């Protein structure tokens, strides 16, 4: 999560290029945590939604 927090910009939810970069980062983190590649497709949207909600809090901090 620290990697995400450091790289999340305010407009990442709007710009597709920024969102794609965050998505790649999420997949790398999931792989590093040992999640099988076949499950990444199911988990990635959930993690992105959580990161989107958390980015509001991170921006305020």
TAQUI-V917048 format. One record per backbone hydrogen bond with DSSP energy under -0.5 kcal/mol. CO is the residue of the C=O (numbers start at 1). NH is the residue of the N-H. Records with the same first field share a line. If there is no record, write none. Layout:
CO = NH  NH
This chain:
1 = 5
2 = 6
3 = 7
4 = 7  8
7 = 9
9 = 12
11 = 14  15
15 = 19
16 = 20
17 = 21
18 = 22
19 = 23
20 = 24
21 = 25
22 = 26
23 = 27
24 = 28
25 = 29
26 = 30
27 = 31
28 = 32
29 = 33
30 = 35
31 = 34
36 = 39  40
37 = 41
39 = 42  43
40 = 44
41 = 45
43 = 47
44 = 48
45 = 49
46 = 50
47 = 51
48 = 52
49 = 53
50 = 54
51 = 55
52 = 56
53 = 56  57
54 = 58
55 = 59
56 = 60
57 = 61
